Amino acid sequence: MERYIVLRKPLGTGQSLKRSASAGSPGLATLAVERVTRHALLDLSRDPEVLAVTPPMATALIRPAQGTCAQPLTGDAWGIASVSADRSPYTGKGVTIAVLDTGIDKSHLAFAGMDILEQDFTGEGNGDLDGHGTHCAGTIFGRDVNGRRIGVARGVSRALIGKVIGQNDGDSQMIFEGLQWALQQRANIISMSLGFDFPGEVESKVKNGWPVDLATSQALEAYRGNLRLLDALMNLFKAQSAFNSAPLVIAAAGNESRRSVNSQFKIAASLPAAAEGVISVGAVAASSHLYEVAEFSNSFPRVSAPGVDIISAWPGGALKCLNGTSMACPHVAGVAALWWQHLQEKNAPNRSSAVASYLTAHARSDCFKSGFDASDFGHGLVTSPL
């Protein structure tokens, strides 16, 4: 028997009422991992209660590169002014942010006084053994560190930290469970700087004796199944919009492109950023008074944000400089928190959809060097409410 992730319709609809309430909360889809035979899998796929079924797929960080910021670190993180957070009257107050990543060092000065709820989906326990999650969280809502501003939305006081990537990476089950958990905990915004690891999936099967062509076909089947499940989950999230309980999901587009002078190898945004309803984020670098798209940034993002030489929190109380769409994604999550507060104060409905619209409508496309177009930066550089 093989392991499969099964997404069923929300309890309280149709025959779902007959299932035990322990399987999930009314109004929420139920996500379960089941070991089934191939024959049972066919029955599952025909079950009208089942929205999607797929084998788990390997996942990994969208691994950043070391930045070149000079030491010692001085001055505010440059991305703060680039997204106009320094001029915004909003701070993200009253907004709940979920970060699905490698965990967090919540003892860091950047998170002093915050209400941080941690949930481990890897089996390693809470905390951040990598540093990636701490860095991303610092950019979203980190407090000033020794007089230096690193956080876009410093007024956020409640954060949900789902550890879905461990020392040995993870799989899509952890991400799906983390998304469901964030929804149940009433997250307003979910930030993910991670990806579905298609090459890793192929490599794993080859190591287990599969021929390369068959391993690739099986990995493609898993990729397709996980995309369908993710799309189904996002549609269920969208259904919560009428109750203002749908979170806005934001994800890094990926770092696989190679945009050097002698080569223009551009890779499109990867999963989960490429899923329906997810705000995909590309990375830009400052260059004089204009911006250029980072050479590693994947194509066709929905929006872009600073992702080169980004200073943020690091485990042990330090600050660190990193490059990647992983660093751009939390800038957008922070700006989204500012827009969410803006709409919350107006008591606007369907906030997740409205925030997504504001992010794209107010993105700047007139600030890029010639040679870049919408396929490189999407709607443009995100801008905070002023």
C-alpha positions as CSV (number, residue, x, y, z in Angstrom):
1,M,0.0,0.0,0.0
2,E,1.1,3.5,-0.8
3,R,0.6,6.8,1.1
4,Y,-1.8,9.4,-0.4
5,I,-3.1,12.8,0.7
6,V,-6.9,13.0,0.5
7,L,-8.9,16.2,0.6
8,R,-12.6,15.8,1.3
9,K,-15.4,18.2,1.2
10,P,-16.1,20.4,4.2
11,L,-18.1,18.8,7.0
12,G,-21.7,19.8,7.0
13,T,-22.2,19.3,3.3
14,G,-23.9,16.3,1.9
15,Q,-22.9,12.9,3.3
16,S,-20.1,14.6,5.2
17,L,-22.5,15.1,8.1
18,K,-22.2,11.3,8.7
19,R,-18.5,11.5,9.4
20,S,-17.3,12.0,12.9
21,A,-16.8,15.6,14.0
22,S,-13.4,14.5,15.2
23,A,-12.3,14.4,11.5
24,G,-12.4,18.2,11.2
25,S,-14.3,21.3,12.0
26,P,-17.7,22.2,10.4
27,G,-17.2,24.4,7.3
28,L,-13.6,23.2,6.8
29,A,-12.3,20.6,4.4
30,T,-10.8,17.5,5.9
31,L,-7.3,16.6,5.0
32,A,-6.1,13.1,5.8
33,V,-3.2,10.8,4.9
34,E,-4.2,7.3,4.0
35,R,-2.4,4.1,2.9
36,V,-4.4,2.5,0.1
37,T,-3.9,0.0,-2.6
38,R,-4.1,1.0,-6.3
39,H,-7.6,-0.5,-6.5
40,A,-8.8,1.5,-3.4
41,L,-7.2,4.6,-5.0
42,L,-9.5,4.2,-8.0
43,D,-12.5,4.1,-5.6
44,L,-11.3,7.2,-3.8
45,S,-11.0,9.2,-7.0
46,R,-14.6,8.3,-7.8
47,D,-16.0,9.3,-4.4
48,P,-18.1,12.5,-4.7
49,E,-17.0,13.5,-1.2
50,V,-13.3,13.5,-2.3
51,L,-12.1,16.8,-3.9
52,A,-8.6,15.6,-4.6
53,V,-6.2,12.8,-3.9
54,T,-2.4,12.7,-4.6
55,P,0.8,11.1,-3.4
56,P,2.9,13.4,-1.3
57,M,5.7,15.3,-3.1
58,A,9.1,16.4,-1.9
59,T,9.3,20.0,-0.9
60,A,12.3,22.3,-0.2
61,L,13.2,25.8,0.6
62,I,13.6,28.3,-2.2
63,R,17.2,28.4,-1.0
64,P,18.6,32.0,-0.8
65,A,22.2,33.0,-1.5
66,Q,24.4,35.0,0.8
67,G,24.1,38.7,0.2
68,T,27.1,41.1,-0.1
69,C,26.0,43.7,2.4
70,A,29.0,45.4,4.1
71,Q,29.7,44.7,7.7
72,P,29.0,46.1,10.2
73,L,25.4,46.4,9.4
74,T,24.1,50.0,9.6
75,G,21.0,51.8,8.5
76,D,17.5,50.6,7.9
77,A,16.9,47.7,5.5
78,W,16.6,49.2,2.0
79,G,13.5,47.4,1.1
80,I,11.5,49.3,3.7
81,A,11.7,52.6,1.8
82,S,11.4,50.8,-1.6
83,V,7.9,49.6,-0.8
84,S,7.1,53.0,0.9
85,A,6.5,51.3,4.3
86,D,8.5,54.1,5.9
87,R,5.9,56.7,4.7
88,S,2.8,54.6,5.4
89,P,0.6,55.6,8.4
90,Y,-0.3,51.9,8.7
91,T,1.6,49.3,10.7
92,G,-0.3,46.0,10.3
93,K,-2.0,46.5,13.7
94,G,-4.8,43.9,14.2
95,V,-3.6,41.7,11.4
96,T,-2.6,38.0,11.9
97,I,0.2,36.7,9.8
98,A,1.1,33.0,9.3
99,V,4.6,32.1,8.1
100,L,5.0,28.5,6.8
101,D,8.7,27.9,6.7
102,T,11.6,26.5,8.9
103,G,10.2,27.8,12.2
104,I,11.3,30.9,14.1
105,D,13.8,31.9,16.9
106,K,11.1,33.7,18.9
107,S,13.6,34.8,21.5
108,H,15.2,37.2,18.9
109,L,14.9,40.9,19.8
110,A,13.0,41.4,16.6
111,F,10.0,39.5,18.0
112,A,10.0,41.0,21.5
113,G,6.5,41.3,23.0
114,M,4.7,39.4,20.2
115,D,2.1,36.7,20.6
116,I,3.7,33.9,18.6
117,L,2.0,30.5,18.2
118,E,4.2,27.7,16.9
119,Q,3.1,24.5,15.3
120,D,5.6,21.8,14.1
121,F,4.6,19.6,11.1
122,T,8.1,18.1,10.6
123,G,8.6,16.1,13.8
124,E,11.7,18.1,14.7
125,G,10.0,20.2,17.3
126,N,9.5,24.0,17.3
127,G,12.3,26.5,16.8
128,D,14.4,27.3,13.7
129,L,17.4,25.1,13.0
130,D,18.0,26.7,9.6
131,G,17.4,30.5,10.0
132,H,15.4,30.9,6.8
133,G,12.0,31.2,8.6
134,T,13.4,33.7,11.2
135,H,14.8,35.8,8.4
136,C,11.5,35.9,6.5
137,A,9.5,36.6,9.7
138,G,11.8,39.5,10.5
139,T,11.1,41.2,7.2
140,I,7.4,40.8,7.6
141,F,6.8,42.0,11.2
142,G,10.2,42.3,12.9
143,R,10.7,45.1,15.4
144,D,13.7,47.4,15.2
145,V,17.0,45.8,16.2
146,N,19.5,48.2,17.8
147,G,17.7,51.1,16.2
148,R,17.7,49.5,12.7
149,R,14.3,48.9,11.0
150,I,14.0,45.5,9.3
151,G,10.2,44.9,9.4
152,V,7.6,46.2,7.0
153,A,4.6,45.7,9.3
154,R,5.9,46.4,12.8
155,G,2.4,46.7,14.3
156,V,1.6,43.0,13.8
157,S,1.3,41.5,17.3
158,R,0.0,38.0,16.5
159,A,1.9,35.6,14.3
160,L,1.4,31.9,13.5
161,I,4.6,30.0,12.7
162,G,4.1,26.7,11.0
163,K,7.3,24.6,10.7
164,V,6.8,22.8,7.4
165,I,10.4,22.4,6.3
166,G,13.0,20.6,8.5
167,Q,16.7,19.8,8.3
168,N,15.8,17.1,5.7
169,D,13.4,19.4,3.8
170,G,9.8,18.1,3.9
171,D,6.9,17.0,1.7
172,S,3.6,18.5,0.5
173,Q,1.6,16.9,3.3
174,M,3.3,19.2,5.7
175,I,2.5,22.3,3.6
176,F,-1.2,21.3,3.1
177,E,-1.5,20.6,6.9
178,G,0.1,24.0,7.6
179,L,-2.3,25.8,5.3
180,Q,-5.3,24.1,7.0
181,W,-3.9,25.0,10.4
182,A,-3.4,28.6,9.4
183,L,-7.0,28.8,8.2
184,Q,-8.3,27.3,11.4
185,Q,-6.2,29.7,13.5
186,R,-7.8,32.6,11.4
187,A,-4.7,33.8,9.7
188,N,-5.3,36.9,7.5
189,I,-2.2,36.5,5.4
190,I,0.0,33.4,4.8
191,S,3.5,33.7,3.6
192,M,5.5,30.8,2.0
193,S,9.0,31.0,0.7
194,L,9.3,27.3,-0.3
195,G,8.7,25.1,-3.3
196,F,7.6,21.7,-4.6
197,D,10.9,19.9,-5.4
198,F,10.4,18.3,-8.8
199,P,14.1,17.6,-9.4
200,G,14.4,16.1,-5.9
201,E,11.4,13.9,-6.5
202,V,13.0,12.5,-9.7
203,E,16.4,12.0,-7.9
204,S,14.8,10.2,-5.0
205,K,13.1,7.7,-7.3
206,V,16.3,7.1,-9.4
207,K,18.2,6.4,-6.2
208,N,15.5,3.8,-5.4
209,G,16.2,2.0,-8.7
210,W,13.7,3.7,-11.1
211,P,14.8,4.4,-14.7
212,V,15.2,8.1,-15.3
213,D,12.3,8.3,-17.8
214,L,9.9,6.4,-15.5
215,A,11.0,8.4,-12.5
216,T,10.3,11.6,-14.4
217,S,6.9,10.4,-15.4
218,Q,6.0,9.5,-11.8
219,A,7.3,12.8,-10.5
220,L,5.2,14.6,-13.1
221,E,2.1,12.6,-12.0
222,A,2.8,13.6,-8.4
223,Y,3.3,17.3,-9.4
224,R,0.0,17.3,-11.3
225,G,-1.8,15.7,-8.4
226,N,-0.4,18.1,-5.9
227,L,-1.3,21.1,-8.1
228,R,-4.9,19.9,-8.3
229,L,-5.1,19.4,-4.5
230,L,-3.6,22.9,-3.9
231,D,-6.0,24.5,-6.4
232,A,-8.9,22.7,-4.6
233,L,-7.7,23.9,-1.2
234,M,-7.3,27.5,-2.5
235,N,-10.9,27.4,-3.9
236,L,-12.1,26.3,-0.4
237,F,-10.2,29.2,1.1
238,K,-11.9,31.6,-1.4
239,A,-15.3,30.3,-0.3
240,Q,-14.5,31.8,3.1
241,S,-14.2,35.3,1.7
242,A,-17.9,36.2,2.3
243,F,-17.2,35.7,6.1
244,N,-13.9,37.7,6.0
245,S,-12.2,34.5,7.1
246,A,-10.3,33.7,3.9
247,P,-6.5,34.2,4.2
248,L,-4.5,35.8,1.4
249,V,-1.7,33.4,0.4
250,I,1.6,34.8,-0.9
251,A,4.5,32.7,-2.2
252,A,8.0,33.1,-3.6
253,A,8.2,32.6,-7.4
254,G,11.4,30.7,-7.2
255,N,15.2,31.2,-7.9
256,E,15.8,28.8,-10.8
257,S,16.2,31.4,-13.6
258,R,19.7,32.5,-14.9
259,R,19.5,35.9,-16.4
260,S,23.2,36.6,-16.9
261,V,24.6,38.7,-19.7
262,N,25.5,35.7,-21.8
263,S,22.4,33.6,-21.1
264,Q,18.7,34.2,-20.6
265,F,17.4,31.1,-19.1
266,K,14.0,32.0,-17.6
267,I,11.9,29.6,-15.6
268,A,8.3,30.3,-14.9
269,A,7.0,30.6,-11.3
270,S,6.9,27.2,-9.6
271,L,4.5,25.7,-7.1
272,P,3.0,26.7,-4.8
273,A,3.4,30.2,-6.2
274,A,1.9,29.1,-9.6
275,A,-1.3,27.7,-8.0
276,E,-4.7,29.4,-8.6
277,G,-5.3,32.3,-6.2
278,V,-1.8,32.5,-4.8
279,I,0.1,35.8,-5.1
280,S,3.5,34.9,-6.7
281,V,6.4,37.2,-5.9
282,G,9.6,38.0,-8.0
283,A,12.7,39.6,-6.7
284,V,14.2,43.0,-7.7
285,A,17.5,44.7,-6.9
286,A,18.1,48.5,-6.5
287,S,20.1,50.1,-9.3
288,S,20.6,53.9,-9.1
289,H,17.1,55.4,-9.2
290,L,15.6,52.4,-11.1
291,Y,15.2,48.7,-10.3
292,E,16.3,45.6,-12.2
293,V,14.9,42.1,-11.9
294,A,17.3,39.8,-10.0
295,E,19.1,37.4,-12.3
296,F,17.8,34.3,-10.4
297,S,14.1,35.5,-10.2
298,N,11.6,33.3,-12.0
299,S,9.3,34.7,-14.7
300,F,5.7,35.5,-14.6
301,P,5.3,36.6,-11.0
302,R,2.2,38.5,-10.1
303,V,4.1,41.2,-8.3
304,S,7.7,42.0,-7.3
305,A,9.5,43.2,-4.2
306,P,13.1,43.8,-2.9
307,G,15.0,40.5,-2.9
308,V,18.7,41.3,-3.1
309,D,20.9,42.2,-0.1
310,I,18.0,42.0,2.3
311,I,18.9,42.4,6.0
312,S,16.8,40.6,8.5
313,A,16.8,38.6,11.7
314,W,18.9,35.5,12.2
315,P,18.8,32.9,15.0
316,G,20.9,33.8,18.0
317,G,20.0,37.5,18.0
318,A,22.0,38.4,14.9
319,L,21.2,40.0,11.6
320,K,22.0,38.5,8.2
321,C,22.0,39.6,4.5
322,L,20.4,37.3,2.0
323,N,19.3,37.2,-1.7
324,G,16.3,35.4,-3.1
325,T,12.6,35.5,-4.0
326,S,12.4,34.0,-0.4
327,M,13.3,37.5,0.7
328,A,10.9,39.3,-1.7
329,C,7.9,37.3,-0.6
330,P,7.9,38.6,3.0
331,H,8.1,42.2,1.8
332,V,4.8,41.5,-0.1
333,A,3.3,39.8,3.0
334,G,4.2,42.9,5.1
335,V,2.7,45.3,2.6
336,A,-0.4,43.1,2.4
337,A,-0.7,43.5,6.2
338,L,-0.7,47.3,5.8
339,W,-3.4,47.2,3.1
340,W,-5.4,44.7,5.3
341,Q,-5.3,47.2,8.2
342,H,-6.4,50.0,5.8
343,L,-9.4,48.0,4.7
344,Q,-10.2,46.7,8.1
345,E,-10.5,50.2,9.4
346,K,-13.0,50.8,6.7
347,N,-14.9,47.6,7.5
348,A,-14.5,46.5,3.9
349,P,-15.9,43.1,2.9
350,N,-14.0,40.3,1.1
351,R,-10.7,41.6,2.5
352,S,-8.4,38.9,1.0
353,S,-9.7,39.5,-2.5
354,A,-9.6,43.3,-1.9
355,V,-6.0,43.2,-0.6
356,A,-4.9,41.2,-3.6
357,S,-6.5,43.8,-5.9
358,Y,-4.8,46.7,-4.0
359,L,-1.4,45.0,-4.3
360,T,-1.7,44.7,-8.0
361,A,-3.5,48.0,-8.7
362,H,-0.9,50.0,-6.7
363,A,2.2,48.2,-7.9
364,R,4.6,50.4,-9.8
365,S,5.7,49.3,-13.3
366,D,7.4,52.6,-14.2
367,C,10.5,52.1,-12.0
368,F,12.3,49.4,-13.9
369,K,15.3,49.6,-16.2
370,S,14.6,49.2,-19.9
371,G,14.9,45.6,-21.0
372,F,12.5,44.3,-18.4
373,D,8.8,43.8,-19.0
374,A,5.7,42.4,-17.3
375,S,6.8,38.8,-17.8
376,D,9.8,39.7,-15.5
377,F,8.2,41.8,-12.8
378,G,4.4,41.1,-13.1
379,H,2.2,44.1,-12.2
380,G,5.3,45.8,-10.7
381,L,6.9,46.7,-7.4
382,V,4.4,46.6,-4.5
383,T,3.6,49.8,-2.7
384,S,2.3,50.4,0.7
385,P,-0.9,52.5,1.4
386,L,-0.1,56.1,2.0
